[in-house]
Amino acid sequence: MRIVEQRIVANGLEHHVITWSPEGPQPQATVLCAHGFLDVGWSFRQIAERLVARGHRVIAFDWRGHGASAWVAPGGYYHFLDYVADLADLADALVPGPLHLVGHSMGGVAASLYAGAFPARVARFVNLEGLGPPAASGQAPSARTAAWVEAARRARHAPQRVMATLDEALARMRIQTPELSDELGLELAARSTRAVPGGYVWSFDPLHRTRGPYPFDAGAFREHLRAIAAPTLFVEGERGYRVADQEERRAAVPRAETLVIPGVGHMMHWLAPAAVAEAIDAFLRD
């Protein structure tokens, strides 16, 4: 297996890209993986290694403002459609042929928007619990705008909290994922932080922790889902994340099936990589 890291400019920003390739014959398929909120491309390593063993090439990347990819310029922000434009450029640069797309959580939402906007571009789509956040709340738009401005100000100017060790970073990751092992957890912590005097800080832009100014438009998202032409596999953890209108969103995709992985939650690519890789491989070969 060959592993190559590179930097690709997509939508004006440098993105960190990792490619896992089999030795020898031409890969059976190229799988492009989009990670979730505050995650990194390296989190697909366990899945990539298993898919490469089955003859596939796997490419993962860090979204803008995550991992080793560039942050937006001062005054900029992060919106779902920015990710779609990034993905469009990355897909064209990295996978000129048939595109097999995998997206987890936030990456699944962005990949769904992309697959609906460019239906002819996607050959197969695997969505790992990426059906979006809940529909918009009843908060007044003016109040939401004011809250966003103040939160963004704080995020831009407040110093990042320094963690003394990677073990401290792992402890914070375990707040959301208690079952994360020492070995994998420390690997992910190292990939998700950068060294600073006195320890480590998270590598993602603190702006990601703010609530955006525009509420999630569930109706527009369903219209994108209806436009997806590719055969689609929804993979869900038995104890994973669900929204109230989950069934309606899933049913909007014309050619879709669902697989539930038992005994696992939302971070299935971390904790059940063998099952996820087997599901992806079987779906690509179907």
Secondary structure, DSSP 8 states (H G I E B T S, - for coil): -EEEEEEEEETTEEEEEEEEE-SSS--S-EEEEE--TT--GGGGHHHHHHHHHTT-EEEEE--TTSTTS----TT----HHHHHHHHHHHHHHH-SS-EEEEEETHHHHHHHHHHHHSGGGEEEEEEES-S-S----S--HHHHHHHHHHHHHHHHHS----BSSHHHHHHHHTTT-TT--HHHHHHHHHHTEEEETTEEEESS-GGGGS--SS---HHHHHHHHHT--S-EEEEEETT----TTHHHHHHHSSSEEEEEETT--S-HHHH-HHHHHHHHHHHHH-
